[in-house]
Amino acid sequence: MTHYKNILVKRDQLLGPNLPTFYDQPVHLVKGKDVWVWDIDGKKYLDCYNNVPHVGHCHPKVVEAIYKQSSTLNTHTRYIHEGILTYIEKLTQTFNFDLTTAIMTCTGSEANDIALRIAQTITNAKGIISTNHTYHGNTALVSQLSDTNPSSSFSLNSFKRVFAPDSYRLNGSKNLEEYSRNFAQDIEQKINEFKKENIGFAGIILCPFFANEGFPNLPNGWLEPAQKIIKKHGGIIIADEVQPGFGRLGSSMWSHDIIGIQPDIVTIGKPMANGHPVGALITNYNFMSEFRKKYRYFNTFGGNPVSCAASLSVLEIIKEENLLSNAEKVGDYAQKKLKELAKKYEFIGDVRGSGLFFGIELVSDKNAKTPASELTSKIVNQMKDEGILLSKLGINYNTLKIRPPMTFTKANVDYLIEKLDKVLDKTQLND
Ligand SMILES: Cc1ncc(COP(=O)(O)O)c(C=O)c1O
């Protein structure tokens, strides 16, 4: 305990105050293997949260790829190296649309930052639309996209927000079809405002799964009216696949295919190299040429041979270990089990998700759908004490976010459900 307190004091001194940590009592991890992690006292946790170790913590094939390339050569893209070409060729084969050229970065934030710049370059306009409860990263530009976590005090008149979708409440709409039209109308209103203000409309950036918004349950085609309006006004569609990409949702590599939109630009990151810091932006050759001819863009670490080797190994593992079909099968099983729990506990308002990204929304009044945000926080902490790592998110932070490595098994689901049942039961008794 003394050691633990010392580390927190040292973090404050060396890294500054108000540094985000998970849980009331932060966890000090020292080791990971597949879906398991261990803390400094040897306590073992089932990792039901981390999408970065996509193919499992410390996967030997990724470790080997990093080791092999870093003991041979590491440099940047101003020297020619085939690693980046092999990777981008394989990556772009996974897309169904004209997404054939890429810029590699070190983070998702950088990828989104460039995506906005490309959209503005192509359209010669500035206006960008996002949702009001999104998160697309931490640069001076992209941090301004969100109302929820603005990270500096200036705000840009070239960014406007539309409402974040909420399939559980439908924000006053009668059904999903009406809700979809209302979402599109909200977008058109913002586009018209941009035009009136002489800012012009460059495009929209959204996570097709609306992960940070609480992953609402929206069917294929839901964004169709919005897409029509964006295209009618000449806007660029940027799909931020940083969270739902690389097969996490089970039935496809990319969430834009699942929701049914055709992006002009896709951005990726987090799970791309299983923890090695890599991101990328992918677009068509014409957009890339226009941007590259107009602006010189160079990224010292983006696309280095070690990052490319790590990224390539992840793509290979996803295929070799059949991880998409595992995500679909295990994710369906998990939702079935959660739905059984929902019959038992009145405060489970909604069960939703896709593949290995799922969760439950907790409410204090089922009829009024009143968010039980404090209760959710309590459950997240109690689950940690039970050896299960998960978190919460959504517009009201009352949705349990469960997003384990893609190697998660049905036995792992059973263990998670057993612990969740125990914690929910205790909560019920205490309330
Ligand atoms: C949807 C989405 N986009 C972008 C980012 C930013 O990625 P990074 O932290 O790698 O910059 C995040 C990070 O949480 C994210 O959730």
The ligand as a MOL file (V3000), in Angstrom:
LIG
                    3D

  0  0  0     0  0            999 V3000
M  V30 BEGIN CTAB
M  V30 COUNTS 16 16 0 0 0
M  V30 BEGIN ATOM
M  V30 1 C -12.9290 7.1280 -31.8920 0
M  V30 2 C -11.5430 7.5910 -31.5340 0
M  V30 3 N -10.8320 8.2790 -32.4410 0
M  V30 4 C -9.5870 8.7070 -32.1760 0
M  V30 5 C -9.0010 8.4810 -30.9480 0
M  V30 6 C -7.6330 9.0050 -30.6790 0
M  V30 7 O -6.6690 8.0230 -30.7910 0
M  V30 8 P -5.2380 8.2140 -30.1000 0
M  V30 9 O -5.4360 8.1840 -28.6160 0
M  V30 10 O -4.4210 7.0760 -30.6310 0
M  V30 11 O -4.7030 9.5210 -30.5610 0
M  V30 12 C -9.7010 7.7730 -29.9740 0
M  V30 13 C -9.0790 7.5060 -28.6590 0
M  V30 14 O -9.6730 7.1200 -27.6910 0
M  V30 15 C -11.0080 7.3160 -30.2670 0
M  V30 16 O -11.7400 6.6600 -29.3670 0
M  V30 END ATOM
M  V30 BEGIN BOND
M  V30 1 1 1 2
M  V30 2 1 2 3
M  V30 3 2 2 15
M  V30 4 2 3 4
M  V30 5 1 4 5
M  V30 6 1 5 6
M  V30 7 2 5 12
M  V30 8 1 6 7
M  V30 9 1 7 8
M  V30 10 2 8 9
M  V30 11 1 8 10
M  V30 12 1 8 11
M  V30 13 1 12 13
M  V30 14 1 12 15
M  V30 15 2 13 14
M  V30 16 1 15 16
M  V30 END BOND
M  V30 END CTAB
M  END
